[in-house]
Amino acid sequence: MKRFLRQILPAALCLSALGGCMKWDYGRTEDFSATERGLFIVNEGMFQYGNATLSYYDPETKTVENEVFHRANAFKLGDVAQSMTLHNGVGWIAVNNSHVVFAVDPDTFREVGRITNLTSPRYIHFVSNEKAYVTQIWDNRIFIVNPKRYEITGYIECPDMTAESGSTEQMVQYGKYLFVNCWSYQNRILKIDTETDRVVGQLTVGIQPASLAMDRNNKLWTVTDGGYEGSPYGYEAPSLYRIDAETFSVEKQFRFRKGDSPSEMQLNGTRDTLYWIDRDVWRMPVAGEQLPVRPFLEYRETKYYGLTVDPANGDVYVADAVDYQQQGVVYRYTAKGEPVDEFHVGVAPGAFCWK
């Protein structure tokens, strides 16, 4: 049975009730029906070119559909798509430089709502069906939103940040507490009480913690990128940290070499194995006591830019940004590192979302 059913239709009304500050190019739409399990690929596009796109891949049939947001809605996704999250049957796409988070039907790819007037949204985390947090860059606040009404309802002020140096990124919840890594020109993990919407703790780690995840043992993991040579904030060897969520303290620090650039840290479906990119693709059991000495997938003279692990079967997907100007490529491997498939997507594929 076909997973995708498409038909050209006239454009619908322009959703004026949900309007934002951008100008939308409404034209002709396509109908999709992607009801089976699949993988969204969020393609950043080029900064200030407005060419961010959304791709959708069916792992069973090994078919990909590109620019599905544009084709389903008859307007472009925007400028620099950062991330996508699924919650209660709705996909939420943060489009950084367009200051918007779109809500879409994950089967038809049609917009069902949007949250506008954000500074520069990075990620969204749902505390409940009526409250979510949206992290920002170039803002010292985390925005509180009502996802049912698509409205900003408040802010969480982050300590020791200015608007110019503000940077909050990925979020992980443990009980009533939410943890968030502060990345650009920062070196902290914040602890937020989701009942009071206040920062109640902060933990200093290395320079620029770039990823955050929680394993099956309720241990937080973050990897720092160490900054860069000549950075006004400093430059050091990156580190991988294991943090106890209950005590909010560092249990173990794994040190990389200066000049390494670990990023895109991910967990597998059983949350017992870490994966990350550092030129090659690496993996390590969460029970490990030292960094691996051999990569899981070797560098192939290109730019690994995004990473995800299929929670169902452990297949590993690696996004290749090529030169950040042409179509990117996604490589699919088994959990043993055997190649399965490769397919072209949009420009600068940087994030994934499983459905």
Helices and strands as residue ranges (DSSP letters): E 8-10, G 16-18, E 28-30, E 39-43, E 53-58, E 63-65, H 68-73, E 81-87, E 90-95, G 96-98, E 100-104, E 111-115, E 121-128, E 131-136, E 141-146, E 151-157, E 171-174, E 177-182, E 188-193, E 198-204, E 209-214, E 219-224, E 239-244, E 249-255, E 263-267, E 273-277, E 281-285, E 304-309, E 316-320, E 327-333, E 339-347, E 349-354
